Amino acid sequence: MMLELKELYKNILSAFDAEDISEFSQKVFDCLISGKTDAFEKYLPLCPKTA
């Protein structure tokens, strides 16, 4: 389980081109402001909906 969480963490950061968690919120903000959707398209399959 811990290995899966680490992999998910790494993949989410990668989707937003963030080196570490300290950059993550700025990268998300930048995507929202610029209207770029490619990062979100990479992110969505990583966190599927649950009922």
C-alpha positions as CSV (number, residue, x, y, z in Angstrom):
1,M,0.0,0.0,0.0
2,M,2.8,2.5,0.9
3,L,4.6,1.8,-2.4
4,E,1.4,2.4,-4.3
5,L,0.9,5.8,-2.5
6,K,4.5,6.8,-3.3
7,E,4.0,5.9,-6.9
8,L,0.7,7.9,-7.0
9,Y,2.4,10.9,-5.4
10,K,5.2,10.7,-7.9
11,N,2.8,10.5,-10.8
12,I,0.6,13.4,-9.7
13,L,3.7,15.6,-9.3
14,S,4.9,14.5,-12.7
15,A,1.5,15.3,-14.3
16,F,1.9,18.9,-13.2
17,D,5.6,19.0,-13.9
18,A,6.4,19.7,-10.2
19,E,9.7,18.6,-8.7
20,D,8.3,18.4,-5.2
21,I,5.2,19.2,-3.2
22,S,6.3,22.8,-2.5
23,E,5.9,23.5,-6.2
24,F,2.6,21.7,-6.6
25,S,0.1,24.4,-5.8
26,Q,1.8,27.0,-7.9
27,K,1.9,24.5,-10.9
28,V,-1.8,23.8,-10.5
29,F,-2.5,27.6,-10.3
30,D,-0.4,28.2,-13.4
31,C,-2.4,25.6,-15.3
32,L,-5.7,27.1,-14.3
33,I,-4.7,30.6,-15.2
34,S,-3.2,29.7,-18.5
35,G,-6.1,27.4,-19.5
36,K,-3.8,24.4,-20.1
37,T,-5.7,21.2,-19.7
38,D,-2.9,18.6,-20.5
39,A,-1.8,18.3,-16.9
40,F,-5.4,17.7,-15.7
41,E,-5.9,15.1,-18.5
42,K,-2.9,13.3,-17.1
43,Y,-4.2,13.7,-13.5
44,L,-7.7,12.5,-13.9
45,P,-6.9,8.8,-14.7
46,L,-4.7,8.7,-11.6
47,C,-7.5,9.5,-9.2
48,P,-10.7,7.8,-10.5
49,K,-14.1,8.6,-9.0
50,T,-15.3,6.4,-6.2
51,A,-19.0,5.9,-5.3
